[in-house]
Amino acid sequence: MLRILIPVLLIAFTVFCLVDVAKTEDDRVRNLPKLLWLALVLLFTPLGGIAWLVAGRERGSGALGRGGPRPRGPLGPDDDPDFLRGI
C-alpha cells in the first residue's frame, strides 16, 4: 500500500505546484521567471515544488494563500448603491 501511496502523493503534489505556477500572474511570481519555475517544479520533484511554495509565489497568493478577507460585494439590490441611485 505504501509503495503506491507515496508515488501518488508525489504526483499529486507536483501537479498541484505546476497548476499553481501556471495560474499565478506574472507580476506575483518572485525570484525567477515563471517558465523557469515550471521547469524546476517539473524536473526536481518534490524539491522544486517545495521551493516554489516557499520562495516562488508571493505570500498570500495561490490556492492555499491567506490573502486576508476578501471585499464583500453587495448582497442584494437594496444594498447596491448603483441600484439605489437609479430609483
N, CA, C and O atoms as a CHARMM CRD file, in Angstrom:
* protein
*
  348
    1    1 MET  N      0.82700  -1.20200   0.00000 PROA 1      0.00000
    2    1 MET  CA     0.00000   0.00000   0.00000 PROA 1      0.00000
    3    1 MET  C      0.86700   1.26000   0.00000 PROA 1      0.00000
    4    1 MET  O      0.58700   2.22800  -0.70700 PROA 1      0.00000
    5    2 LEU  N      1.91500   1.22200   0.80300 PROA 2      0.00000
    6    2 LEU  CA     2.79700   2.38800   0.89100 PROA 2      0.00000
    7    2 LEU  C      3.56400   2.60600  -0.40800 PROA 2      0.00000
    8    2 LEU  O      3.89500   3.74200  -0.74700 PROA 2      0.00000
    9    3 ARG  N      3.84900   1.53300  -1.13600 PROA 3      0.00000
   10    3 ARG  CA     4.54300   1.64000  -2.41600 PROA 3      0.00000
   11    3 ARG  C      3.70200   2.37700  -3.45500 PROA 3      0.00000
   12    3 ARG  O      4.24100   2.96700  -4.39200 PROA 3      0.00000
   13    4 ILE  N      2.42000   2.34400  -3.29000 PROA 4      0.00000
   14    4 ILE  CA     1.52500   3.03700  -4.22200 PROA 4      0.00000
   15    4 ILE  C      1.21200   4.44400  -3.72900 PROA 4      0.00000
   16    4 ILE  O      1.11900   5.37600  -4.52700 PROA 4      0.00000
   17    5 LEU  N      1.05100   4.60000  -2.42200 PROA 5      0.00000
   18    5 LEU  CA     0.63300   5.88300  -1.85000 PROA 5      0.00000
   19    5 LEU  C      1.67700   6.98300  -2.04100 PROA 5      0.00000
   20    5 LEU  O      1.32600   8.10600  -2.40500 PROA 5      0.00000
   21    6 ILE  N      2.93900   6.68000  -1.80500 PROA 6      0.00000
   22    6 ILE  CA     3.98300   7.70700  -1.90800 PROA 6      0.00000
   23    6 ILE  C      4.11600   8.25100  -3.33300 PROA 6      0.00000
   24    6 ILE  O      4.13800   9.47000  -3.50000 PROA 6      0.00000
   25    7 PRO  N      4.20600   7.41200  -4.36400 PROA 7      0.00000
   26    7 PRO  CA     4.27000   7.97400  -5.72300 PROA 7      0.00000
   27    7 PRO  C      3.01600   8.76100  -6.11700 PROA 7      0.00000
   28    7 PRO  O      3.10900   9.76600  -6.82300 PROA 7      0.00000
   29    8 VAL  N      1.86200   8.31000  -5.66800 PROA 8      0.00000
   30    8 VAL  CA     0.62600   9.03400  -5.98300 PROA 8      0.00000
   31    8 VAL  C      0.64800  10.40800  -5.32300 PROA 8      0.00000
   32    8 VAL  O      0.26200  11.39800  -5.94500 PROA 8      0.00000
   33    9 LEU  N      1.09300  10.48000  -4.07200 PROA 9      0.00000
   34    9 LEU  CA     1.18600  11.77700  -3.38700 PROA 9      0.00000
   35    9 LEU  C      2.21100  12.69500  -4.04900 PROA 9      0.00000
   36    9 LEU  O      1.97900  13.89900  -4.15600 PROA 9      0.00000
   37   10 LEU  N      3.32600  12.15000  -4.48700 PROA 10     0.00000
   38   10 LEU  CA     4.33400  12.96200  -5.18600 PROA 10     0.00000
   39   10 LEU  C      3.79900  13.50100  -6.50800 PROA 10     0.00000
   40   10 LEU  O      4.03900  14.65700  -6.85900 PROA 10     0.00000
   41   11 ILE  N      3.08500  12.67000  -7.22700 PROA 11     0.00000
   42   11 ILE  CA     2.49900  13.12900  -8.49300 PROA 11     0.00000
   43   11 ILE  C      1.44700  14.19500  -8.23700 PROA 11     0.00000
   44   11 ILE  O      1.39400  15.19900  -8.94700 PROA 11     0.00000
   45   12 ALA  N      0.60400  13.98400  -7.22200 PROA 12     0.00000
   46   12 ALA  CA    -0.43000  14.96800  -6.90500 PROA 12     0.00000
   47   12 ALA  C      0.19100  16.30000  -6.47500 PROA 12     0.00000
   48   12 ALA  O     -0.28300  17.36500  -6.86900 PROA 12     0.00000
   49   13 PHE  N      1.25200  16.23700  -5.66700 PROA 13     0.00000
   50   13 PHE  CA     1.93400  17.45400  -5.22800 PROA 13     0.00000
   51   13 PHE  C      2.55800  18.19000  -6.41200 PROA 13     0.00000
   52   13 PHE  O      2.46600  19.41400  -6.50300 PROA 13     0.00000
   53   14 THR  N      3.18400  17.45400  -7.30800 PROA 14     0.00000
   54   14 THR  CA     3.79600  18.06000  -8.49200 PROA 14     0.00000
   55   14 THR  C      2.74600  18.70300  -9.38700 PROA 14     0.00000
   56   14 THR  O      2.94000  19.81600  -9.87500 PROA 14     0.00000
   57   15 VAL  N      1.64400  18.01100  -9.59900 PROA 15     0.00000
   58   15 VAL  CA     0.56900  18.57000 -10.42900 PROA 15     0.00000
   59   15 VAL  C     -0.00100  19.82700  -9.76900 PROA 15     0.00000
   60   15 VAL  O     -0.24900  20.82500 -10.44600 PROA 15     0.00000
   61   16 PHE  N     -0.21000  19.78100  -8.44500 PROA 16     0.00000
   62   16 PHE  CA    -0.70600  20.96200  -7.73500 PROA 16     0.00000
   63   16 PHE  C      0.23200  22.15300  -7.94500 PROA 16     0.00000
   64   16 PHE  O     -0.21600  23.25500  -8.26200 PROA 16     0.00000
   65   17 CYS  N      1.53500  21.92400  -7.76600 PROA 17     0.00000
   66   17 CYS  CA     2.50200  23.02000  -7.91100 PROA 17     0.00000
   67   17 CYS  C      2.57600  23.51500  -9.34500 PROA 17     0.00000
   68   17 CYS  O      2.68300  24.72100  -9.56900 PROA 17     0.00000
   69   18 LEU  N      2.52100  22.62000 -10.31900 PROA 18     0.00000
   70   18 LEU  CA     2.53500  23.04100 -11.72500 PROA 18     0.00000
   71   18 LEU  C      1.32400  23.90600 -12.05300 PROA 18     0.00000
   72   18 LEU  O      1.45400  24.93400 -12.71800 PROA 18     0.00000
   73   19 VAL  N      0.16900  23.50100 -11.59600 PROA 19     0.00000
   74   19 VAL  CA    -1.05100  24.28600 -11.84000 PROA 19     0.00000
   75   19 VAL  C     -0.96600  25.62600 -11.12400 PROA 19     0.00000
   76   19 VAL  O     -1.37100  26.65300 -11.66900 PROA 19     0.00000
   77   20 ASP  N     -0.43800  25.61700  -9.89900 PROA 20     0.00000
   78   20 ASP  CA    -0.31400  26.86700  -9.14600 PROA 20     0.00000
   79   20 ASP  C      0.63400  27.83700  -9.84300 PROA 20     0.00000
   80   20 ASP  O      0.34300  29.03000  -9.93000 PROA 20     0.00000
   81   21 VAL  N      1.75700  27.34000 -10.33600 PROA 21     0.00000
   82   21 VAL  CA     2.69600  28.19600 -11.07800 PROA 21     0.00000
   83   21 VAL  C      2.01800  28.73400 -12.33900 PROA 21     0.00000
   84   21 VAL  O      2.12000  29.92200 -12.64800 PROA 21     0.00000
   85   22 ALA  N      1.33400  27.86300 -13.05600 PROA 22     0.00000
   86   22 ALA  CA     0.71800  28.27300 -14.31700 PROA 22     0.00000
   87   22 ALA  C     -0.38900  29.30700 -14.10300 PROA 22     0.00000
   88   22 ALA  O     -0.56100  30.19900 -14.93500 PROA 22     0.00000
   89   23 LYS  N     -1.13000  29.20600 -13.02000 PROA 23     0.00000
   90   23 LYS  CA    -2.24700  30.12100 -12.78500 PROA 23     0.00000
   91   23 LYS  C     -1.83100  31.41800 -12.10100 PROA 23     0.00000
   92   23 LYS  O     -2.59400  32.38400 -12.09900 PROA 23     0.00000
   93   24 THR  N     -0.64000  31.45500 -11.52500 PROA 24     0.00000
   94   24 THR  CA    -0.17100  32.65800 -10.85000 PROA 24     0.00000
   95   24 THR  C      0.17900  33.72300 -11.88300 PROA 24     0.00000
   96   24 THR  O      0.84900  33.44400 -12.87700 PROA 24     0.00000
   97   25 GLU  N     -0.27900  34.93500 -11.63700 PROA 25     0.00000
   98   25 GLU  CA     0.01400  36.04300 -12.55100 PROA 25     0.00000
   99   25 GLU  C      1.51200  36.33400 -12.54400 PROA 25     0.00000
  100   25 GLU  O      2.18100  36.15800 -11.52600 PROA 25     0.00000
  101   26 ASP  N      2.02900  36.78100 -13.68400 PROA 26     0.00000
  102   26 ASP  CA     3.47100  37.01600 -13.83400 PROA 26     0.00000
  103   26 ASP  C      4.01800  38.02100 -12.81800 PROA 26     0.00000
  104   26 ASP  O      5.14600  37.86900 -12.34900 PROA 26     0.00000
  105   27 ASP  N      3.24000  39.03300 -12.47600 PROA 27     0.00000
  106   27 ASP  CA     3.73400  40.04900 -11.55200 PROA 27     0.00000
  107   27 ASP  C      3.70800  39.58000 -10.09700 PROA 27     0.00000
  108   27 ASP  O      4.19800  40.29500  -9.22300 PROA 27     0.00000
  109   28 ARG  N      3.15300  38.41100  -9.81400 PROA 28     0.00000
  110   28 ARG  CA     3.10800  37.88000  -8.45000 PROA 28     0.00000
  111   28 ARG  C      4.13800  36.77400  -8.22400 PROA 28     0.00000
  112   28 ARG  O      4.18800  36.18900  -7.14200 PROA 28     0.00000
  113   29 VAL  N      4.96000  36.48500  -9.23600 PROA 29     0.00000
  114   29 VAL  CA     5.98800  35.45700  -9.12800 PROA 29     0.00000
  115   29 VAL  C      7.26900  36.11300  -8.65200 PROA 29     0.00000
  116   29 VAL  O      7.67400  37.15400  -9.17000 PROA 29     0.00000
  117   30 ARG  N      7.91900  35.49100  -7.64500 PROA 30     0.00000
  118   30 ARG  CA     9.14200  36.07200  -7.08200 PROA 30     0.00000
  119   30 ARG  C     10.37200  35.27800  -7.51000 PROA 30     0.00000
  120   30 ARG  O     10.28500  34.09100  -7.82600 PROA 30     0.00000
  121   31 ASN  N     11.49400  35.94000  -7.51500 PROA 31     0.00000
  122   31 ASN  CA    12.84200  35.39100  -7.63000 PROA 31     0.00000
  123   31 ASN  C     13.23900  34.85000  -9.00200 PROA 31     0.00000
  124   31 ASN  O     14.37900  35.07100  -9.41100 PROA 31     0.00000
  125   32 LEU  N     12.38400  34.16500  -9.72600 PROA 32     0.00000
  126   32 LEU  CA    12.72800  33.60400 -11.03000 PROA 32     0.00000
  127   32 LEU  C     11.56800  33.82800 -11.99500 PROA 32     0.00000
  128   32 LEU  O     10.43700  34.04900 -11.56200 PROA 32     0.00000
  129   33 PRO  N     11.83800  33.77200 -13.29300 PROA 33     0.00000
  130   33 PRO  CA    10.73300  33.85200 -14.25700 PROA 33     0.00000
  131   33 PRO  C      9.81500  32.62800 -14.13800 PROA 33     0.00000
  132   33 PRO  O     10.22800  31.55200 -13.70800 PROA 33     0.00000
  133   34 LYS  N      8.58400  32.83400 -14.52700 PROA 34     0.00000
  134   34 LYS  CA     7.56500  31.79900 -14.39700 PROA 34     0.00000
  135   34 LYS  C      7.93900  30.51300 -15.14400 PROA 34     0.00000
  136   34 LYS  O      7.72900  29.41600 -14.62500 PROA 34     0.00000
  137   35 LEU  N      8.48000  30.63600 -16.33000 PROA 35     0.00000
  138   35 LEU  CA     8.85900  29.46800 -17.12300 PROA 35     0.00000
  139   35 LEU  C      9.94500  28.65500 -16.42500 PROA 35     0.00000
  140   35 LEU  O      9.93700  27.42500 -16.48100 PROA 35     0.00000
  141   36 LEU  N     10.86800  29.33400 -15.77700 PROA 36     0.00000
  142   36 LEU  CA    11.92000  28.63500 -15.04400 PROA 36     0.00000
  143   36 LEU  C     11.35200  27.92200 -13.81600 PROA 36     0.00000
  144   36 LEU  O     11.79900  26.82800 -13.47200 PROA 36     0.00000
  145   37 TRP  N     10.37100  28.53500 -13.15400 PROA 37     0.00000
  146   37 TRP  CA     9.71000  27.86200 -12.03200 PROA 37     0.00000
  147   37 TRP  C      9.00000  26.59900 -12.48900 PROA 37     0.00000
  148   37 TRP  O      9.04200  25.57500 -11.80700 PROA 37     0.00000
  149   38 LEU  N      8.34700  26.67100 -13.64600 PROA 38     0.00000
  150   38 LEU  CA     7.68400  25.48100 -14.18000 PROA 38     0.00000
  151   38 LEU  C      8.68900  24.35300 -14.41400 PROA 38     0.00000
  152   38 LEU  O      8.42300  23.19700 -14.08500 PROA 38     0.00000
  153   39 ALA  N      9.83000  24.69400 -14.97700 PROA 39     0.00000
  154   39 ALA  CA    10.86100  23.68700 -15.23400 PROA 39     0.00000
  155   39 ALA  C     11.41200  23.11400 -13.92700 PROA 39     0.00000
  156   39 ALA  O     11.62500  21.90600 -13.82100 PROA 39     0.00000
  157   40 LEU  N     11.64000  23.96600 -12.94300 PROA 40     0.00000
  158   40 LEU  CA    12.15900  23.48900 -11.66000 PROA 40     0.00000
  159   40 LEU  C     11.18200  22.55600 -10.96900 PROA 40     0.00000
  160   40 LEU  O     11.57700  21.51500 -10.44400 PROA 40     0.00000
  161   41 VAL  N      9.91500  22.92100 -10.96800 PROA 41     0.00000
  162   41 VAL  CA     8.90400  22.07800 -10.32900 PROA 41     0.00000
  163   41 VAL  C      8.81500  20.73300 -11.03200 PROA 41     0.00000
  164   41 VAL  O      8.66900  19.69800 -10.38200 PROA 41     0.00000
  165   42 LEU  N      8.90100  20.74600 -12.33700 PROA 42     0.00000
  166   42 LEU  CA     8.77100  19.51800 -13.10300 PROA 42     0.00000
  167   42 LEU  C     10.01800  18.62500 -13.00600 PROA 42     0.00000
  168   42 LEU  O      9.90100  17.40500 -12.89400 PROA 42     0.00000
  169   43 LEU  N     11.18200  19.22200 -13.04900 PROA 43     0.00000
  170   43 LEU  CA    12.41800  18.44700 -13.07700 PROA 43     0.00000
  171   43 LEU  C     12.90600  17.99300 -11.70800 PROA 43     0.00000
  172   43 LEU  O     13.53400  16.94000 -11.59800 PROA 43     0.00000
  173   44 PHE  N     12.63200  18.75700 -10.67500 PROA 44     0.00000
  174   44 PHE  CA    13.16600  18.46200  -9.34500 PROA 44     0.00000
  175   44 PHE  C     12.04400  18.16900  -8.35600 PROA 44     0.00000
  176   44 PHE  O     11.88200  18.86800  -7.35600 PROA 44     0.00000
  177   45 THR  N     11.28000  17.13700  -8.64700 PROA 45     0.00000
  178   45 THR  CA    10.17800  16.73800  -7.77200 PROA 45     0.00000
  179   45 THR  C     10.75100  16.04000  -6.55100 PROA 45     0.00000
  180   45 THR  O     11.63500  15.20100  -6.72400 PROA 45     0.00000
  181   46 PRO  N     10.33000  16.31000  -5.37100 PROA 46     0.00000
  182   46 PRO  CA     9.42100  17.32000  -4.85900 PROA 46     0.00000
  183   46 PRO  C     10.10800  18.61300  -4.43900 PROA 46     0.00000
  184   46 PRO  O      9.44000  19.55700  -4.01800 PROA 46     0.00000
  185   47 LEU  N     11.44200  18.66800  -4.54900 PROA 47     0.00000
  186   47 LEU  CA    12.17200  19.85900  -4.09500 PROA 47     0.00000
  187   47 LEU  C     11.78800  21.11400  -4.87000 PROA 47     0.00000
  188   47 LEU  O     11.72500  22.20000  -4.29300 PROA 47     0.00000
  189   48 GLY  N     11.53300  20.97900  -6.16000 PROA 48     0.00000
  190   48 GLY  CA    11.11600  22.13500  -6.95400 PROA 48     0.00000
  191   48 GLY  C      9.78000  22.67900  -6.49200 PROA 48     0.00000
  192   48 GLY  O      9.59000  23.89500  -6.44600 PROA 48     0.00000
  193   49 GLY  N      8.84500  21.79300  -6.14600 PROA 49     0.00000
  194   49 GLY  CA     7.54700  22.23300  -5.64200 PROA 49     0.00000
  195   49 GLY  C      7.65900  22.91400  -4.28800 PROA 49     0.00000
  196   49 GLY  O      7.00100  23.92200  -4.03000 PROA 49     0.00000
  197   50 ILE  N      8.49300  22.35700  -3.43400 PROA 50     0.00000
  198   50 ILE  CA     8.70400  22.98300  -2.11700 PROA 50     0.00000
  199   50 ILE  C      9.34500  24.35000  -2.28500 PROA 50     0.00000
  200   50 ILE  O      8.96100  25.30600  -1.61200 PROA 50     0.00000
  201   51 ALA  N     10.32700  24.44700  -3.18600 PROA 51     0.00000
  202   51 ALA  CA    10.96900  25.74400  -3.44700 PROA 51     0.00000
  203   51 ALA  C      9.95800  26.74800  -3.97900 PROA 51     0.00000
  204   51 ALA  O      9.99200  27.91900  -3.60100 PROA 51     0.00000
  205   52 TRP  N      9.05500  26.30400  -4.85500 PROA 52     0.00000
  206   52 TRP  CA     8.02500  27.20200  -5.38300 PROA 52     0.00000
  207   52 TRP  C      7.13700  27.71500  -4.25500 PROA 52     0.00000
  208   52 TRP  O      6.87000  28.91400  -4.17500 PROA 52     0.00000
  209   53 LEU  N      6.68200  26.82700  -3.39200 PROA 53     0.00000
  210   53 LEU  CA     5.79000  27.23500  -2.31700 PROA 53     0.00000
  211   53 LEU  C      6.46600  28.17300  -1.32700 PROA 53     0.00000
  212   53 LEU  O      5.82300  29.06500  -0.77400 PROA 53     0.00000
  213   54 VAL  N      7.77200  27.97000  -1.10000 PROA 54     0.00000
  214   54 VAL  CA     8.48500  28.78800  -0.12100 PROA 54     0.00000
  215   54 VAL  C      8.99500  30.09300  -0.72400 PROA 54     0.00000
  216   54 VAL  O      8.83200  31.15600  -0.12500 PROA 54     0.00000
  217   55 ALA  N      9.61200  30.02400  -1.90300 PROA 55     0.00000
  218   55 ALA  CA    10.31700  31.18600  -2.43000 PROA 55     0.00000
  219   55 ALA  C      9.75900  31.74000  -3.72900 PROA 55     0.00000
  220   55 ALA  O     10.14700  32.83600  -4.13400 PROA 55     0.00000
  221   56 GLY  N      8.87200  31.03200  -4.39000 PROA 56     0.00000
  222   56 GLY  CA     8.45700  31.46000  -5.71500 PROA 56     0.00000
  223   56 GLY  C      7.22100  32.30900  -5.77200 PROA 56     0.00000
  224   56 GLY  O      7.17300  33.28900  -6.51600 PROA 56     0.00000
  225   57 ARG  N      6.22100  31.95400  -5.00000 PROA 57     0.00000
  226   57 ARG  CA     4.99100  32.72900  -5.10900 PROA 57     0.00000
  227   57 ARG  C      4.91200  33.77500  -4.01200 PROA 57     0.00000
  228   57 ARG  O      5.49100  33.63200  -2.93500 PROA 57     0.00000
  229   58 GLU  N      4.19000  34.80900  -4.31900 PROA 58     0.00000
  230   58 GLU  CA     4.02400  35.90400  -3.37900 PROA 58     0.00000
  231   58 GLU  C      3.25800  35.41300  -2.16400 PROA 58     0.00000
  232   58 GLU  O      2.34800  34.59300  -2.29400 PROA 58     0.00000
  233   59 ARG  N      3.60500  35.88900  -1.01800 PROA 59     0.00000
  234   59 ARG  CA     2.91500  35.47800   0.20600 PROA 59     0.00000
  235   59 ARG  C      1.43900  35.82900   0.10600 PROA 59     0.00000
  236   59 ARG  O      1.07400  36.92400  -0.32200 PROA 59     0.00000
  237   60 GLY  N      0.59700  34.88700   0.50600 PROA 60     0.00000
  238   60 GLY  CA    -0.84100  35.12400   0.49700 PROA 60     0.00000
  239   60 GLY  C     -1.49100  34.95200  -0.85400 PROA 60     0.00000
  240   60 GLY  O     -2.63200  35.37400  -1.04100 PROA 60     0.00000
  241   61 SER  N     -0.80300  34.34500  -1.79900 PROA 61     0.00000
  242   61 SER  CA    -1.41100  34.13000  -3.10600 PROA 61     0.00000
  243   61 SER  C     -1.50300  32.64200  -3.38800 PROA 61     0.00000
  244   61 SER  O     -1.00500  31.81500  -2.62500 PROA 61     0.00000
  245   62 GLY  N     -2.14600  32.32000  -4.49100 PROA 62     0.00000
  246   62 GLY  CA    -2.25100  30.92700  -4.86200 PROA 62     0.00000
  247   62 GLY  C     -3.41300  30.21400  -4.22200 PROA 62     0.00000
  248   62 GLY  O     -4.25700  30.84600  -3.58700 PROA 62     0.00000
  249   63 ALA  N     -3.47000  28.91300  -4.37600 PROA 63     0.00000
  250   63 ALA  CA    -4.60200  28.12100  -3.92200 PROA 63     0.00000
  251   63 ALA  C     -4.70100  28.06900  -2.41400 PROA 63     0.00000
  252   63 ALA  O     -5.80700  28.05800  -1.87300 PROA 63     0.00000
  253   64 LEU  N     -3.58500  28.03500  -1.72400 PROA 64     0.00000
  254   64 LEU  CA    -3.61800  27.90300  -0.28500 PROA 64     0.00000
  255   64 LEU  C     -3.29500  29.21300   0.43300 PROA 64     0.00000
  256   64 LEU  O     -3.09800  29.21600   1.64800 PROA 64     0.00000
  257   65 GLY  N     -3.23900  30.30100  -0.28900 PROA 65     0.00000
  258   65 GLY  CA    -2.83500  31.56800   0.30400 PROA 65     0.00000
  259   65 GLY  C     -3.84600  32.11300   1.28200 PROA 65     0.00000
  260   65 GLY  O     -5.04200  31.83000   1.21400 PROA 65     0.00000
  261   66 ARG  N     -3.31600  32.91000   2.19900 PROA 66     0.00000
  262   66 ARG  CA    -4.16400  33.57900   3.17500 PROA 66     0.00000
  263   66 ARG  C     -4.07100  35.06600   2.90800 PROA 66     0.00000
  264   66 ARG  O     -3.39300  35.78900   3.63800 PROA 66     0.00000
  265   67 GLY  N     -4.73400  35.52000   1.88600 PROA 67     0.00000
  266   67 GLY  CA    -4.63400  36.89700   1.45100 PROA 67     0.00000
  267   67 GLY  C     -5.44900  37.86500   2.26900 PROA 67     0.00000
  268   67 GLY  O     -5.54100  39.04000   1.91400 PROA 67     0.00000
  269   68 GLY  N     -6.03700  37.41400   3.34200 PROA 68     0.00000
  270   68 GLY  CA    -6.86100  38.28000   4.15900 PROA 68     0.00000
  271   68 GLY  C     -8.30300  38.24000   3.68800 PROA 68     0.00000
  272   68 GLY  O     -8.63900  37.53600   2.73500 PROA 68     0.00000
  273   69 PRO  N     -9.14400  38.99300   4.35700 PROA 69     0.00000
  274   69 PRO  CA   -10.55500  38.95600   3.97800 PROA 69     0.00000
  275   69 PRO  C    -10.78600  39.57300   2.60900 PROA 69     0.00000
  276   69 PRO  O    -10.20800  40.60600   2.27100 PROA 69     0.00000
  277   70 ARG  N    -11.62200  38.94000   1.84400 PROA 70     0.00000
  278   70 ARG  CA   -11.96200  39.46900   0.53200 PROA 70     0.00000
  279   70 ARG  C    -13.04400  40.52200   0.69300 PROA 70     0.00000
  280   70 ARG  O    -13.92600  40.39300   1.54100 PROA 70     0.00000
  281   71 PRO  N    -12.97200  41.57200  -0.13200 PROA 71     0.00000
  282   71 PRO  CA   -14.02500  42.57700  -0.04100 PROA 71     0.00000
  283   71 PRO  C    -15.36000  41.98000  -0.47000 PROA 71     0.00000
  284   71 PRO  O    -15.46200  41.30500  -1.49500 PROA 71     0.00000
  285   72 ARG  N    -16.36100  42.24300   0.32800 PROA 72     0.00000
  286   72 ARG  CA   -17.69000  41.72300   0.01700 PROA 72     0.00000
  287   72 ARG  C    -18.41600  42.67300  -0.90600 PROA 72     0.00000
  288   72 ARG  O    -18.37200  43.89000  -0.72100 PROA 72     0.00000
  289   73 GLY  N    -19.06800  42.13100  -1.87500 PROA 73     0.00000
  290   73 GLY  CA   -19.89300  42.91700  -2.77200 PROA 73     0.00000
  291   73 GLY  C    -21.28100  43.07600  -2.18100 PROA 73     0.00000
  292   73 GLY  O    -21.56800  42.53500  -1.11300 PROA 73     0.00000
  293   74 PRO  N    -22.12800  43.79900  -2.85200 PROA 74     0.00000
  294   74 PRO  CA   -23.49600  43.96700  -2.36600 PROA 74     0.00000
  295   74 PRO  C    -24.20500  42.61500  -2.28000 PROA 74     0.00000
  296   74 PRO  O    -24.00300  41.74200  -3.12400 PROA 74     0.00000
  297   75 LEU  N    -25.03000  42.45800  -1.25900 PROA 75     0.00000
  298   75 LEU  CA   -25.73500  41.19700  -1.06300 PROA 75     0.00000
  299   75 LEU  C    -27.05800  41.16100  -1.81400 PROA 75     0.00000
  300   75 LEU  O    -27.49200  40.09500  -2.24900 PROA 75     0.00000
  301   76 GLY  N    -27.68000  42.27100  -1.96600 PROA 76     0.00000
  302   76 GLY  CA   -28.96500  42.31900  -2.65500 PROA 76     0.00000
  303   76 GLY  C    -29.14000  43.67200  -3.31800 PROA 76     0.00000
  304   76 GLY  O    -28.29300  44.55000  -3.15300 PROA 76     0.00000
  305   77 PRO  N    -30.22300  43.86100  -4.06800 PROA 77     0.00000
  306   77 PRO  CA   -30.41400  45.13400  -4.76000 PROA 77     0.00000
  307   77 PRO  C    -30.50600  46.32400  -3.81100 PROA 77     0.00000
  308   77 PRO  O    -30.07000  47.42300  -4.15200 PROA 77     0.00000
  309   78 ASP  N    -31.06800  46.11200  -2.62600 PROA 78     0.00000
  310   78 ASP  CA   -31.20200  47.23500  -1.69700 PROA 78     0.00000
  311   78 ASP  C    -29.86300  47.61400  -1.05400 PROA 78     0.00000
  312   78 ASP  O    -29.76400  48.67600  -0.43900 PROA 78     0.00000
  313   79 ASP  N    -28.83300  46.77100  -1.18300 PROA 79     0.00000
  314   79 ASP  CA   -27.50700  47.09000  -0.66800 PROA 79     0.00000
  315   79 ASP  C    -26.58600  47.65000  -1.74400 PROA 79     0.00000
  316   79 ASP  O    -25.46900  48.06900  -1.43700 PROA 79     0.00000
  317   80 ASP  N    -27.02500  47.66600  -2.98100 PROA 80     0.00000
  318   80 ASP  CA   -26.20900  48.11400  -4.10200 PROA 80     0.00000
  319   80 ASP  C    -26.40800  49.61200  -4.31200 PROA 80     0.00000
  320   80 ASP  O    -27.50800  50.03200  -4.67000 PROA 80     0.00000
  321   81 PRO  N    -25.37400  50.43200  -4.09900 PROA 81     0.00000
  322   81 PRO  CA   -25.52300  51.88200  -4.24600 PROA 81     0.00000
  323   81 PRO  C    -25.94700  52.30300  -5.65600 PROA 81     0.00000
  324   81 PRO  O    -26.71900  53.24900  -5.80900 PROA 81     0.00000
  325   82 ASP  N    -25.45000  51.61000  -6.68400 PROA 82     0.00000
  326   82 ASP  CA   -25.84200  51.95800  -8.05300 PROA 82     0.00000
  327   82 ASP  C    -27.32900  51.71100  -8.27800 PROA 82     0.00000
  328   82 ASP  O    -27.99200  52.50100  -8.94900 PROA 82     0.00000
  329   83 PHE  N    -27.84900  50.64300  -7.73400 PROA 83     0.00000
  330   83 PHE  CA   -29.26400  50.34200  -7.87600 PROA 83     0.00000
  331   83 PHE  C    -30.10400  51.39300  -7.15400 PROA 83     0.00000
  332   83 PHE  O    -31.12400  51.84800  -7.67300 PROA 83     0.00000
  333   84 LEU  N    -29.66800  51.77300  -5.95600 PROA 84     0.00000
  334   84 LEU  CA   -30.43600  52.75100  -5.18700 PROA 84     0.00000
  335   84 LEU  C    -30.41000  54.13500  -5.82900 PROA 84     0.00000
  336   84 LEU  O    -31.38900  54.87500  -5.73000 PROA 84     0.00000
  337   85 ARG  N    -29.30500  54.49800  -6.48600 PROA 85     0.00000
  338   85 ARG  CA   -29.23700  55.77500  -7.18600 PROA 85     0.00000
  339   85 ARG  C    -30.20800  55.81300  -8.35800 PROA 85     0.00000
  340   85 ARG  O    -30.72300  56.87600  -8.70400 PROA 85     0.00000
  341   86 GLY  N    -30.45900  54.66500  -8.96700 PROA 86     0.00000
  342   86 GLY  CA   -31.35000  54.60600 -10.13200 PROA 86     0.00000
  343   86 GLY  C    -32.83000  54.64200  -9.78500 PROA 86     0.00000
  344   86 GLY  O    -33.66900  54.75500 -10.67900 PROA 86     0.00000
  345   87 ILE  N    -33.16000  54.54700  -8.52000 PROA 87     0.00000
  346   87 ILE  CA   -34.58200  54.54400  -8.10600 PROA 87     0.00000
  347   87 ILE  C    -35.14000  55.95000  -8.07500 PROA 87     0.00000
  348   87 ILE  O    -36.31200  56.14200  -7.75200 PROA 87     0.00000
